[in-house]
Amino acid sequence: MRELLGRRRGFSLGPDNKKRDFPEDLWTKCPKCNELLYTRELEDNLKVCQKCGYHFRLSSAERIESLFDPDSFEEHGQDILPVDAISFVSLEERYSEKLVQVHEKTGLNEALVYGFGTIEDAPAVVAVTDFRFIGGSMGSVYGEKIKRAAELAIKEKRGLVTISSGGGARMQEGVYSLMQMAKTTAALADLAEAKLPHLSVLTDPCMGGITASYATSADVVMGEPGALIGFAGPRVIEQTMKQKLPPGFQTAEFLMQHGMLDMVTPRRELRATISKLLKIYIGAPA
């Protein structure tokens, strides 16, 4: 019992009552139920809490691995890099320097990764947001990648799947970031004209201009359980309206009840659901 309690605190007590350190990432605490989860088991469960079902955030690489058939994903657009077009500076930090720091930390060039492959043998182009890159914010390169993903889907005659998570437009790029809302929705209009499906998955959190543009312009809009989805944050809305918001406001379940989402899909079922929808839309055997 003494050893078990020690492990839950990040160390072990040996026979001599001396601390023996364990790796700091051995356990992960669930922010919803406060359960201590064995990290390896949590990862094997697609980072979903085994006790309460809380969905932890996934990186773009983890998301792609969980969705695509093994060795089927081929990334595109790695050579498109963001620039500091307006020489933005905030709190004595330059945007150009921020981009370098985030790249070194995450290994990513932008908050969006896209490419094509197969999901349970269903061909698809997928664009995935990575929240670690400046909060998954949508800048000019982000918008360009969504546009190119739609063009790739048209070229390959495949469905487009977008998996979004971010805080909206990237303020460091000023009006250039706001222009991406129109750019991305126009690209999806071309996809619709080609009679190809767009399946959108909204994950925690999905806010601002991302929700207000391409992420909700889809044939099917899905949300992960408990995901925060909206335009402005609940605290801002309460302060503006001077009213208390209802329980669960802006969660995926609340939005589905009010007609803003088509379905709430647990992460374990997401791959099969997307594959089935793609096969139905493109006319392949489901």
Solvent accessible surface area in square Angstrom, and as a share of the most:
residue,aa,sasa,rsa
1,M,171,0.76
2,R,120,0.44
3,E,78,0.35
4,L,85,0.42
5,L,78,0.39
6,G,3,0.03
7,R,95,0.35
8,R,100,0.37
9,R,158,0.58
10,G,32,0.31
11,F,39,0.16
12,S,8,0.05
13,L,48,0.24
14,G,6,0.05
15,P,122,0.76
16,D,80,0.42
17,N,98,0.50
18,K,137,0.58
19,K,139,0.59
20,R,130,0.47
21,D,125,0.65
22,F,61,0.26
23,P,84,0.53
24,E,177,0.79
25,D,102,0.53
26,L,42,0.21
27,W,63,0.22
28,T,37,0.21
29,K,123,0.52
30,C,0,0.00
31,P,86,0.54
32,K,136,0.58
33,C,38,0.23
34,N,97,0.50
35,E,53,0.24
36,L,49,0.24
37,L,10,0.05
38,Y,75,0.29
39,T,26,0.15
40,R,162,0.59
41,E,96,0.43
42,L,4,0.02
43,E,92,0.41
44,D,104,0.54
45,N,41,0.21
46,L,45,0.22
47,K,46,0.20
48,V,19,0.11
49,C,3,0.02
50,Q,90,0.40
51,K,136,0.58
52,C,45,0.27
53,G,32,0.31
54,Y,65,0.25
55,H,20,0.09
56,F,31,0.13
57,R,120,0.44
58,L,23,0.11
59,S,17,0.11
60,S,3,0.02
61,A,68,0.53
62,E,59,0.26
63,R,9,0.03
64,I,21,0.11
65,E,139,0.62
66,S,28,0.18
67,L,3,0.02
68,F,12,0.05
69,D,23,0.12
70,P,121,0.76
71,D,155,0.80
72,S,33,0.21
73,F,53,0.22
74,E,93,0.42
75,E,64,0.29
76,H,51,0.23
77,G,12,0.11
78,Q,93,0.41
79,D,117,0.61
80,I,24,0.12
81,L,103,0.51
82,P,18,0.11
83,V,97,0.56
84,D,37,0.19
85,A,60,0.47
86,I,77,0.39
87,S,78,0.50
88,F,48,0.20
89,V,72,0.41
90,S,42,0.27
91,L,175,0.87
92,E,171,0.77
93,E,67,0.30
94,R,123,0.45
95,Y,3,0.01
96,S,47,0.30
97,E,84,0.37
98,K,61,0.26
99,L,20,0.10
100,V,85,0.49
101,Q,94,0.42
102,V,13,0.08
103,H,80,0.36
104,E,132,0.59
105,K,175,0.74
106,T,20,0.12
107,G,56,0.54
108,L,27,0.14
109,N,50,0.26
110,E,2,0.01
111,A,0,0.00
112,L,1,0.01
113,V,13,0.07
114,Y,10,0.04
115,G,0,0.00
116,F,35,0.15
117,G,4,0.03
118,T,38,0.22
119,I,0,0.00
120,E,64,0.29
121,D,117,0.61
122,A,1,0.00
123,P,39,0.24
124,A,0,0.00
125,V,0,0.00
126,V,1,0.01
127,A,1,0.00
128,V,2,0.01
129,T,7,0.04
130,D,0,0.00
131,F,56,0.23
132,R,122,0.45
133,F,1,0.01
134,I,30,0.15
135,G,27,0.26
136,G,0,0.00
137,S,11,0.07
138,M,0,0.00
139,G,0,0.00
140,S,36,0.23
141,V,11,0.06
142,Y,0,0.00
143,G,0,0.00
144,E,32,0.14
145,K,6,0.03
146,I,0,0.00
147,K,63,0.27
148,R,93,0.34
149,A,0,0.00
150,A,1,0.01
151,E,83,0.37
152,L,19,0.09
153,A,0,0.00
154,I,55,0.28
155,K,156,0.66
156,E,64,0.29
157,K,155,0.66
158,R,45,0.16
159,G,0,0.00
160,L,0,0.00
161,V,0,0.00
162,T,1,0.01
163,I,4,0.02
164,S,0,0.00
165,S,9,0.06
166,G,0,0.00
167,G,53,0.51
168,G,1,0.01
169,A,33,0.26
170,R,1,0.01
171,M,131,0.58
172,Q,25,0.11
173,E,3,0.01
174,G,27,0.26
175,V,95,0.55
176,Y,97,0.37
177,S,1,0.01
178,L,102,0.51
179,M,112,0.50
180,Q,10,0.04
181,M,53,0.24
182,A,72,0.56
183,K,65,0.28
184,T,0,0.00
185,T,45,0.26
186,A,58,0.45
187,A,8,0.06
188,L,12,0.06
189,A,60,0.46
190,D,79,0.41
191,L,1,0.01
192,A,68,0.53
193,E,142,0.64
194,A,43,0.33
195,K,177,0.75
196,L,25,0.13
197,P,4,0.02
198,H,5,0.02
199,L,0,0.00
200,S,0,0.00
201,V,0,0.00
202,L,0,0.00
203,T,7,0.04
204,D,36,0.19
205,P,14,0.09
206,C,0,0.00
207,M,18,0.08
208,G,10,0.10
209,G,6,0.06
210,I,0,0.00
211,T,16,0.09
212,A,55,0.43
213,S,3,0.02
214,Y,1,0.00
215,A,0,0.00
216,T,50,0.29
217,S,50,0.32
218,A,30,0.23
219,D,75,0.39
220,V,13,0.08
221,V,11,0.06
222,M,0,0.00
223,G,1,0.01
224,E,3,0.01
225,P,34,0.21
226,G,47,0.45
227,A,1,0.01
228,L,55,0.27
229,I,2,0.01
230,G,11,0.10
231,F,132,0.55
232,A,35,0.27
233,G,24,0.23
234,P,48,0.30
235,R,183,0.67
236,V,83,0.48
237,I,32,0.16
238,E,50,0.22
239,Q,113,0.50
240,T,104,0.60
241,M,102,0.46
242,K,170,0.72
243,Q,113,0.50
244,K,178,0.75
245,L,27,0.13
246,P,65,0.41
247,P,131,0.82
248,G,42,0.40
249,F,54,0.23
250,Q,9,0.04
251,T,37,0.22
252,A,0,0.00
253,E,65,0.29
254,F,34,0.14
255,L,25,0.12
256,M,83,0.37
257,Q,140,0.62
258,H,115,0.51
259,G,64,0.62
260,M,117,0.52
261,L,10,0.05
262,D,84,0.44
263,M,59,0.26
264,V,34,0.19
265,T,5,0.03
266,P,50,0.32
267,R,10,0.04
268,R,141,0.52
269,E,94,0.42
270,L,3,0.02
271,R,65,0.24
272,A,52,0.40
273,T,31,0.18
274,I,0,0.00
275,S,2,0.01
276,K,122,0.52
277,L,28,0.14
278,L,0,0.00
279,K,39,0.17
280,I,98,0.50
281,Y,94,0.36
282,I,56,0.28
283,G,67,0.64
284,A,38,0.29
285,P,123,0.77
286,A,92,0.71
